[in-house]
Each structure stands twice: as C-alpha cells, then as structure tokens.
Amino acid sequence: MKLLCLTFVFLVSTTLTTATPPDATIYQNFLQCFTTQTRAPPNTLTDVVFPQTAPAYTPALRNYIRNARFNTTTSPKPAIVIVARSESHVQATVVCTKTLKFQLKTRSGGHDYEGVSYTSNLPFFLLDMSSFRDITVEGETAWIGAGVTLGEVYYRIWEKTKTHGFPAGVCPTVGAGGHISGGGYGNMIRKYGLSVDYVTDAKIVDVNGRVLDRKGMGEDLFWAINGGGGASFGVILGFKITLVPVPETVTVFRVQKNLDENAVDMVHKWQFVAPKTDPGLFMRVLLQPVTRNKVQTVRASVLALFLGKSSEVLSLLNKDFPELGLKQENCTELTWIQSVLWWDNHDNATLVKPEILLERNLDTASYGKRKSDFVEKEITKEGLDYLTKKMIEVGKIGLVFNPYGGKVSEVATTKTPFPHRKKLYKVQHSMNWKDPGTEAESSFLEKAKSFYSYMAPFVTKNPRHTYLNYRDLDIGVNSHGPNAYREGEVYGRKYFGENFDRLVKVKSTVDPENFFRDEQSIPTLPSKPANTPAKPAL
C-alpha cells in the first residue's frame, strides 16, 4: 500500500546549502517592501521572512520537501522563504516579489512530485502556506485553509460529526490547497466525484495583491482554480467545501494474488467490474514486482472501500466478480474515520487513535518519480501479461489502477477543468528508490521512461492524457519565451484536454503579464506573449 502517496519514511540527512553567498541587499529590499505593505515592524517578522543566513531558513525549506530528489546540496533554493501567517503576509509577498522581479513559488503540503512548488532554475522566493491551517466546520460545510493537510480535514470533520466526510485523497499529509485546486480525488470518487465538485467558495490573492472571494474573482477564475491548479492564477488562501454523508459502517478489504494464482485473470475482470459496479464501492488495483521462493513474479492487490456492510459487498462481488475470490475473512467493518486510517497503512485501524491524522511528518522524504495514464478500453489478457513481464524486466516499478464510473462520470467534462471523467480508469506509474546520487537517479528515471513507453499502446492517444496532480515534467516544460503558448499547449492538452483553451483565456485576463508562472503553468494567449523573466532587482 505504500505506493499510494509520496509520504515516505526514509529520512534524508543531507544538509541544504547554497553554492553562492546570499545577497543581503535582496533581503533588505524585500523586507523593507514587506514591512511597508504589512505595516509590521521588522522585529515582528522573524518567524515569517527567512533569508538564507537565518537559522530557521533550512527547516522552513526542508519541512515540506517530500521528494528527496529536490533535497540535495545542488537543488535550486529560494533566496528567501516566506512562511505566511496572515492574508496580509501573502498580499505583501505577491506585491514585493513582483516589485523585485523575482519568480514566486507557492507551496502548501509539498507533495508536488516534481518539486515545482519549491524549486526553480530562476532566482525565486518561496511562499510557504503550511501555517494556513484553520478549519471551521459548521453543519454540512467547512472552510479550510490552503495549508491544512487532508488528515487534518478528516479529523476536524470527525470531531464535529460522525455522519459526514469529504471526498479527497487517502494520503493524510497532502496539502489541501494543491490537492483540491488540481482536481483531487479519493476513494469516494465513484460515489461523490472529485473534491472540486464540493467547493462552493474560495479565497485567493490575485496578481495585484487583492484578496478575492468567489463573487470578487468571478465565475471564470473560480472555475479555473477548481481543477486547473491554483499556481497559474494567484495564491489560494482557502476553500469552502460541502461535506458528504457517510454511513455508520463501512467495509474495507484487501485481496492479493501472484501471477501463478491467476492474478492476470483477476485484473482483467476487474476492468469490467470496478468502473461499473455499485458507486459506493471503490476497488483500487496495485501491481508490484515481488520475489517469491526465489522466483520473480508480480503481485496484484485489490484494495477497497465499500460504503456499507460486509454482507452487502460479499453478495455483490461473489456474483459479479468471482475471480476476486472475496471471503468474509478478507473484510473488515469500520467507521469512516477508521477507514481513513486503514487506507493510510494502519491495518489495525480500530486500535489507532484518529489523532495520528494530525501528524505532519516534517522533513521526511524519499526518492521517487511518478507518471500517469488514462485507459478508455479494457486491456486484453495478452496485454496485461505483456505488462507484467515488462514490470519484472524493469523492476521497482509499481502501477496503481483507480476506477472511474459512478458520480465522477456523470458530471460534464467541461464543468471543471478536469477533463478525464469519462475514462474507465487512471493509471499511476510509481518508481521509488533509496539510493542517493545522480547515477542512481538517472538510472531509475530512465527505467520509469522505459516502462512509460511500454504502456503506450494501452492508454489514451493524441493526446496521451495525464493527471495534473501527478505532475510529470517529462511531458513538456515551458521556457516562457516567444513560444510560451505552443510550449504550454503540449502539456496543457495532456492535462486539460479541451478545457485548456478556457484556462488560457482566464490566465490572459487575470494575469496578462504572466507573473504566476512555473515549468508547467498555463500560458497567456499568443497575442499577449509571456514576458521573459527580468533580471532581479537589487
């Protein structure tokens, strides 16, 4: 189950250092601007603005780096880290970063698989939103800060009500700001759809430093930040969400089979059942190369959440999915909050206190690479057999199949920027390693690319669709020069399909000078070419 998210337990002990001395002038100019904008004396900002010379700079930077590939001595580092603790801090950061002509990167939980939210090859400042962690639950709605984790969201809901939850991811340390704005999903996707389907309001700081709610920003920008990613349009401060009902009893189960136990037959049939069965049933497939009795094989695991009792899901699957071989002893009945713990690798969920969901696991990271695909037509048994052979050949690679269908597919593909609702299922490619160094990294990244090529015949084409929250810079990057629109279109069509056009129009309207930009941000219209990054002002 440790393929589920990039929250690893391998602690990286590398100390972050800078190759060149920090420029005190940059810090002083920023601080002067920041104090003017916030009207706060400099001595009150010692826990907010951190130059590279500050003792707290390294912890502030490292705490939310989740991928060790970007936690090395050679990783690009911000000139200043701003740990915002109020809206005025965010407003001032935007205004002052623009004034000094630096790039701004914004990070909530740090689970950006490619480190785009906290690295850059250009001079940049990092705005850390991890302190925006207020959660207010009232009845069937909640306001959540951009820096809260999903675990904190679930816990605070559970504190107030035992009959409601929220359809978001299974990894509790993921930051809500990035997760929701990127079209986040979880194991209730088939019953309730995406997280963005339950966002009713939001607050954002725009390029001019204004705080805007839904009414203030307008419906186009509100649409864009609910699945198009927030970082292209402004800084997300928080979302207002609607909670969803959950039953008193839910059921989880895990069934595992190796290749010699008809794993391929099970996975093949899964494709015909999982996207079409009861919407209250979510069955995820994990495929992993393993060694059993000194023989290399592939293990297929089916992990499930059913919003109901075990007797119901047993009756359903023994009829529709006998290849699974589900038995009563595979099933565990839990409360919904206990199922959250189970999906976070706590098999003894009834013995674990929900307070564990409040742990942020700071400064932990492991090396990893993710890629993604979408499947529209069931893969044949021959195709699955081919893929399992290639998994053994490549080694280390893991695949996660997430079924669609149900509620997520009932919503129009243009209702939000997320365009993949009608697909059968999504595939996550997962490559993890513990070996430090560029040689190991290059080797594993090449293996990930190789397997991605093996997957090509079985997934969507022209374009080969990709999921924004599984960020992958291999599919294209933007230099933000004269060809910014064309460069953006390459990855933009893969992430957003036809919705890319509307996102570009929104971007061109709300941020015409392309201040909020990164390696895969939404470009402006070609008639208003993006500015090349200016030389930082000292």
C-alpha positions in Angstrom: 0.0 0.0 0.0 3.0 2.3 0.2 2.5 3.2 -3.4 -0.5 5.3 -2.5 1.3 8.6 -2.0 4.7 10.2 -1.7 4.9 10.3 2.1 7.9 8.1 2.7 9.6 7.2 5.9 13.2 7.4 4.5 14.7 10.4 6.2 17.2 12.4 4.1 20.0 13.7 6.2 21.6 15.9 3.5 22.1 19.5 4.7 20.9 22.1 2.3 23.5 24.7 1.5 23.9 27.3 -1.2 26.7 27.4 -3.7 26.9 31.2 -3.6 26.7 33.6 -0.7 23.2 35.1 -0.1 22.8 38.6 -1.3 21.9 40.8 1.8 20.6 43.5 -0.5 17.9 41.4 -1.9 16.7 40.5 1.6 16.9 44.1 2.9 14.9 45.4 -0.1 12.3 42.7 0.3 12.0 43.2 4.0 11.6 47.0 3.5 8.8 46.4 1.0 7.2 43.7 3.1 7.1 45.9 6.2 5.7 48.8 4.2 3.0 46.6 2.8 2.0 44.9 6.1 2.8 47.9 8.4 4.6 45.4 10.6 7.9 46.3 12.3 10.8 44.1 11.0 11.4 42.6 14.5 7.9 41.1 14.4 8.7 39.2 11.2 11.5 36.9 12.4 9.2 33.9 12.1 7.8 34.9 8.7 10.6 36.1 6.4 13.8 33.9 6.3 16.9 34.9 4.3 19.4 32.1 3.6 21.5 33.2 6.6 18.7 32.7 9.1 19.0 29.6 11.3 15.3 28.8 10.6 15.8 29.0 6.8 16.8 25.4 6.3 14.0 23.9 8.5 11.4 26.2 6.8 12.6 25.0 3.4 13.0 21.3 4.2 10.0 20.7 6.3 7.7 20.2 3.3 10.1 18.8 0.8 8.6 15.3 0.2 10.8 14.1 -2.7 14.5 13.6 -1.9 15.4 14.3 -5.5 15.0 18.0 -4.7 16.5 17.9 -1.2 20.2 17.9 -2.1 23.1 20.4 -1.9 22.8 21.1 -5.6 19.0 21.6 -5.6 18.0 25.2 -6.5 17.0 27.1 -3.5 14.9 30.3 -2.9 16.7 33.5 -2.0 14.0 34.0 0.7 11.4 31.7 2.3 8.2 33.4 3.5 6.1 31.4 5.9 2.9 33.4 5.7 0.8 33.5 8.8 -1.9 36.0 7.7 -3.6 37.2 4.5 -1.5 40.4 4.6 1.7 38.4 4.5 0.5 36.7 1.3 -0.6 40.0 -0.2 2.8 41.6 0.6 4.7 38.6 -0.8 3.0 38.9 -4.1 3.5 42.7 -4.3 7.1 42.7 -3.2 8.1 39.7 -5.3 6.7 41.5 -8.4 8.5 44.7 -7.4 11.9 42.9 -7.1 11.2 41.0 -10.4 11.7 37.6 -8.8 9.8 34.4 -9.6 7.4 33.3 -6.8 6.8 29.6 -6.0 3.9 28.7 -3.6 3.8 25.5 -1.6 1.1 24.1 0.6 1.9 20.5 1.6 4.9 19.8 -0.6 3.6 16.7 -2.4 4.3 18.1 -5.8 6.0 15.1 -7.3 8.4 17.2 -9.4 9.2 19.8 -6.8 7.7 22.5 -9.0 6.2 24.3 -6.0 9.5 24.8 -4.2 12.3 24.8 -6.8 13.3 26.8 -9.9 16.2 27.4 -12.2 15.4 31.2 -12.0 16.0 33.5 -9.0 12.9 32.9 -6.8 11.2 33.3 -3.5 9.3 30.5 -1.8 5.9 31.3 -0.2 5.1 28.6 2.3 1.4 28.3 3.1 1.7 25.5 5.7 0.6 27.8 8.5 -2.8 28.5 6.9 -4.3 25.6 8.8 -7.6 26.9 10.1 -10.6 24.6 9.7 -14.1 25.7 10.6 -16.8 23.0 10.4 -20.3 24.3 10.6 -23.2 21.9 9.9 -22.5 20.3 6.4 -20.0 22.9 5.3 -16.4 23.8 6.2 -13.8 26.5 5.5 -10.3 25.0 5.2 -7.1 26.9 4.8 -4.8 26.2 1.9 -2.1 24.8 4.2 -4.2 22.3 6.1 -3.5 18.6 5.4 -6.1 16.2 4.3 -5.6 14.3 7.6 -6.4 17.4 9.5 -9.5 18.0 7.4 -10.8 14.5 8.1 -10.0 14.7 11.8 -11.8 18.1 12.3 -14.8 16.8 10.4 -14.9 13.7 12.6 -14.6 15.9 15.7 -17.9 17.6 14.8 -19.9 14.9 13.1 -19.7 11.1 12.8 -22.0 11.0 9.8 -20.1 13.1 7.3 -16.8 13.0 5.4 -15.2 14.6 2.4 -14.2 13.0 -0.9 -10.5 13.7 -1.1 -7.2 11.8 -1.1 -6.1 8.8 1.0 -2.7 10.4 1.9 -3.2 12.4 5.1 -0.1 14.7 4.8 -1.1 16.1 1.4 -1.9 19.8 1.5 -5.4 20.8 0.7 -4.5 23.8 -1.4 -2.7 22.0 -4.1 -4.8 18.8 -3.9 -8.2 20.5 -4.4 -7.1 23.1 -6.9 -5.5 20.3 -9.0 -8.7 18.2 -9.2 -8.0 15.9 -6.2 -9.8 12.6 -5.8 -10.1 9.8 -3.2 -11.7 6.5 -2.5 -15.2 8.0 -2.6 -14.8 9.3 -6.2 -17.3 6.9 -7.6 -19.9 7.8 -5.0 -19.4 11.5 -4.9 -17.0 12.6 -7.6 -14.0 14.9 -7.2 -13.1 17.2 -4.3 -13.7 20.2 -6.6 -17.3 19.1 -7.1 -18.0 20.2 -3.5 -16.2 23.6 -3.4 -18.7 26.4 -3.1 -16.4 29.3 -2.4 -12.7 30.2 -2.3 -10.4 33.0 -1.4 -7.4 33.9 -3.5 -4.7 36.7 -3.6 -4.5 37.8 -7.2 -1.6 39.3 -9.1 -2.4 42.8 -7.8 -2.3 41.6 -4.2 -6.1 41.7 -3.7 -8.0 39.2 -1.6 -10.9 37.9 -3.6 -13.7 35.5 -2.8 -15.9 33.8 -5.4 -18.0 36.8 -6.0 -15.0 39.1 -6.2 -13.0 36.9 -8.6 -15.9 36.0 -10.8 -17.0 32.6 -12.1 -14.3 32.2 -14.8 -11.4 32.4 -12.3 -13.4 30.3 -9.7 -13.8 27.7 -12.4 -10.1 27.7 -13.3 -8.8 27.2 -9.7 -11.1 24.2 -9.2 -9.1 21.7 -11.2 -6.8 23.9 -13.3 -4.3 24.3 -10.5 -4.1 27.5 -8.4 -0.4 28.4 -9.1 -1.1 29.8 -12.6 -3.7 32.3 -11.3 -2.8 33.5 -7.8 -2.3 32.2 -4.3 -5.1 30.1 -2.9 -5.9 31.1 0.7 -8.7 28.6 1.4 -11.8 26.8 0.1 -15.3 26.4 1.4 -16.5 22.9 0.9 -19.7 20.9 1.3 -19.4 17.7 3.3 -20.9 14.4 2.2 -22.9 11.8 4.2 -21.1 8.6 5.2 -22.8 5.5 6.7 -22.3 4.4 10.2 -20.5 1.3 9.0 -18.1 0.9 6.0 -16.2 -2.1 4.8 -12.6 -2.3 3.7 -10.8 -5.3 2.2 -7.5 -6.4 0.6 -7.1 -9.4 -1.7 -3.7 -10.4 -3.1 -2.8 -12.8 -5.9 0.5 -13.5 -7.7 0.8 -14.5 -11.3 0.7 -18.2 -10.5 -2.6 -17.6 -8.7 -4.4 -16.2 -11.8 -3.6 -12.5 -11.0 -3.9 -11.6 -14.6 -7.4 -13.1 -14.9 -8.4 -11.1 -11.8 -7.1 -7.8 -13.0 -8.6 -8.4 -16.5 -12.1 -9.0 -15.0 -11.6 -6.0 -12.6 -11.6 -3.7 -15.6 -15.2 -4.8 -16.5 -16.5 -4.6 -12.9 -14.8 -1.8 -11.0 -15.9 1.1 -13.2 -19.5 -0.2 -13.4 -20.4 -1.7 -10.1 -22.2 -0.1 -7.2 -20.9 3.6 -6.9 -20.4 3.0 -3.2 -17.6 0.5 -4.0 -14.1 1.7 -4.9 -11.6 -1.0 -5.8 -8.1 0.0 -6.4 -5.5 -2.4 -8.0 -1.8 -2.3 -7.1 0.7 -4.2 -9.3 4.2 -4.7 -7.9 7.1 -6.9 -8.9 8.0 -9.2 -6.0 10.2 -12.3 -5.4 8.5 -15.4 -4.0 10.5 -18.6 -3.4 13.4 -17.0 -5.3 11.2 -16.6 -8.3 10.3 -13.1 -9.7 6.6 -12.5 -10.1 4.0 -9.7 -10.0 1.6 -9.3 -7.1 -1.8 -7.9 -7.8 -3.6 -6.4 -4.8 -7.2 -5.2 -4.8 -7.8 -2.7 -2.0 -11.4 -1.5 -1.5 -13.7 0.8 0.4 -17.4 0.0 0.4 -19.8 2.4 1.9 -21.9 -0.3 3.6 -21.7 -3.6 5.4 -19.5 -6.6 4.5 -22.5 -8.8 3.8 -23.6 -6.5 1.1 -20.3 -6.3 -0.7 -19.7 -10.0 -0.4 -23.0 -10.8 -2.0 -22.3 -8.2 -4.8 -18.8 -9.4 -5.7 -19.3 -13.1 -5.3 -21.9 -12.7 -8.0 -20.2 -10.1 -10.3 -16.5 -10.8 -9.6 -15.9 -14.4 -8.7 -12.3 -14.1 -10.0 -11.6 -12.0 -6.9 -12.4 -14.8 -4.5 -13.5 -12.4 -1.8 -14.2 -14.0 1.6 -15.6 -12.8 4.8 -12.2 -13.0 6.5 -10.9 -10.5 3.9 -13.4 -7.9 5.1 -13.2 -5.5 8.0 -16.1 -3.4 9.1 -15.1 0.1 10.4 -16.3 3.6 10.9 -15.5 6.0 8.1 -12.7 7.7 10.1 -11.2 4.3 10.9 -11.3 3.5 7.1 -9.2 6.7 6.6 -6.6 5.2 9.0 -6.7 1.8 7.2 -6.0 3.4 3.9 -3.0 5.1 5.5 -1.5 1.7 6.1 -2.8 1.2 9.6 -4.2 -2.3 9.3 -5.2 -2.3 13.0 -7.3 0.8 12.4 -9.6 0.1 15.4 -6.6 0.4 17.7 -5.2 3.5 16.3 -6.3 6.9 17.6 -7.5 9.3 14.9 -5.2 12.0 16.4 -2.4 10.4 14.3 -4.0 12.1 11.3 -2.8 15.4 12.7 0.9 14.4 12.4 2.6 16.2 9.5 5.8 14.0 9.4 8.0 17.0 8.7 11.4 16.8 7.0 10.9 13.3 5.7 11.4 12.4 2.0 12.4 9.6 -0.3 13.4 9.4 -3.9 10.6 8.9 -6.3 9.2 9.5 -9.8 5.5 9.4 -10.9 3.8 9.3 -14.2 0.2 8.7 -15.1 -2.1 7.5 -17.9 -5.8 7.0 -18.6 -7.4 3.9 -20.1 -10.5 4.1 -22.2 -10.8 0.5 -23.4 -10.1 -2.6 -21.3 -6.6 -4.1 -21.8 -6.7 -7.6 -23.1 -5.3 -10.5 -21.1 -2.4 -10.7 -23.5 -1.7 -7.0 -23.0 -1.7 -7.4 -19.2 0.6 -10.4 -19.5 2.9 -8.3 -21.6 2.9 -5.5 -19.0 3.6 -7.9 -16.1 6.6 -9.3 -18.0 7.9 -5.8 -18.6 7.4 -4.9 -14.9 9.6 -7.8 -13.9 12.1 -6.7 -16.5 12.2 -3.1 -15.3 12.0 -3.9 -11.6 11.0 -1.4 -8.9 8.0 -0.1 -11.0 4.6 -0.1 -9.4 1.2 0.5 -11.0 -1.9 1.8 -9.4 -5.3 1.4 -11.2 -8.0 3.7 -10.0 -11.5 3.0 -11.4 -13.9 5.8 -12.5 -17.6 5.5 -13.3 -20.4 6.4 -11.0 -20.7 10.0 -9.9 -17.4 11.3 -11.3 -18.5 10.3 -14.8 -21.9 11.9 -14.6 -20.5 15.4 -14.4 -19.8 17.1 -17.7 -16.1 17.2 -18.7 -16.2 21.0 -19.0 -18.0 21.6 -15.7 -14.5 21.8 -14.1 -11.0 21.9 -15.8 -10.6 18.2 -15.0 -11.4 16.5 -18.4 -10.9 12.8 -17.7 -14.3 12.0 -16.1 -15.5 9.6 -18.9 -12.4 7.3 -18.8 -12.5 3.8 -17.5 -9.7 4.2 -15.0 -6.5 6.1 -14.3 -3.0 4.5 -14.0 -0.3 5.8 -11.8 3.3 4.8 -12.5 5.3 4.7 -9.3 9.1 4.4 -9.1 10.7 4.6 -5.6 14.3 4.2 -4.5 16.6 4.9 -1.6 20.0 5.2 -3.3 21.3 8.7 -3.2 23.3 10.3 -6.0 22.8 11.4 -9.6 23.8 8.0 -11.1 21.0 6.1 -9.3 18.5 8.8 -10.1 19.4 8.8 -13.8 19.0 5.0 -13.8 15.6 4.9 -12.2 14.3 7.9 -14.2 15.3 6.1 -17.3 13.5 2.9 -16.2 10.4 4.9 -15.5 10.5 6.4 -19.0 11.1 2.9 -20.5 8.0 1.5 -18.8 6.0 4.5 -19.8 6.8 3.6 -23.4 5.7 0.0 -22.9 2.3 1.3 -21.6 1.7 3.5 -24.7 -0.4 1.0 -26.8 -2.9 0.5 -24.0 -3.8 4.1 -23.0 -5.2 7.3 -24.5 -3.6 8.8 -27.5 -3.4 12.2 -29.3 -3.0 13.4 -26.7 -1.8 10.9 -24.2 -3.8 12.2 -21.2 -2.1 12.9 -17.9 -3.3 13.8 -14.4 -2.2 17.3 -13.1 -1.7 16.2 -9.5 0.7 13.5 -10.7 3.0 16.2 -12.0 5.4 14.9 -14.8 7.9 17.3 -16.4 8.7 14.7 -19.0 5.6 15.6 -21.0 6.8 19.1 -21.6 8.0 22.3 -19.9 7.7 26.0 -20.7 10.6 28.4 -21.1 8.1 31.4 -21.1 9.7 32.9 -24.1 8.2 33.8 -27.5 6.8 30.3 -27.9 5.3 30.1 -24.5 1.8 29.3 -25.8 2.9 26.5 -28.1 5.1 25.0 -25.3 2.2 25.3 -22.9 -0.2 23.6 -25.3 2.0 20.5 -25.4 1.5 19.6 -21.7 -1.7 21.6 -21.3 -3.7 19.4 -23.7 -2.5 16.3 -21.9 -3.6 17.7 -18.5 -6.7 19.5 -19.5 -7.9 18.5 -23.0 -10.4 20.9 -24.5 -10.5 22.8 -21.2 -7.0 24.2 -21.9 -8.5 26.9 -24.2 -10.7 28.3 -21.5 -7.9 28.2 -18.9 -5.6 30.2 -21.3 -8.4 32.8 -21.7 -8.8 33.1 -17.9 -5.0 33.3 -17.4 -4.7 36.0 -20.1 -7.4 38.1 -18.3 -6.3 37.8 -14.7 -2.5 37.6 -15.1 -1.7 39.1 -18.6 2.0 39.7 -17.7 2.4 36.0 -16.6 3.7 36.8 -13.1 2.4 33.5 -11.7 4.4 31.1 -13.8 6.3 27.8 -13.4 7.6 25.0 -15.6 4.1 23.8 -16.5 1.8 26.8 -15.8 -1.0 27.9 -18.0 0.4 30.3 -20.7 -1.2 33.5 -21.9 -2.7 33.9 -25.3 -0.1 34.1 -28.1 -1.4 37.6 -28.9 -0.1 38.6 -25.4 3.2 36.7 -25.2 4.6 35.8 -21.8 7.4 38.1 -20.6 10.9 36.6 -20.4 12.0 36.7 -16.8 13.6 40.0 -16.0 16.8 40.4 -14.2 16.2 40.5 -10.4 16.2 44.0 -8.9 18.7 44.5 -6.1 
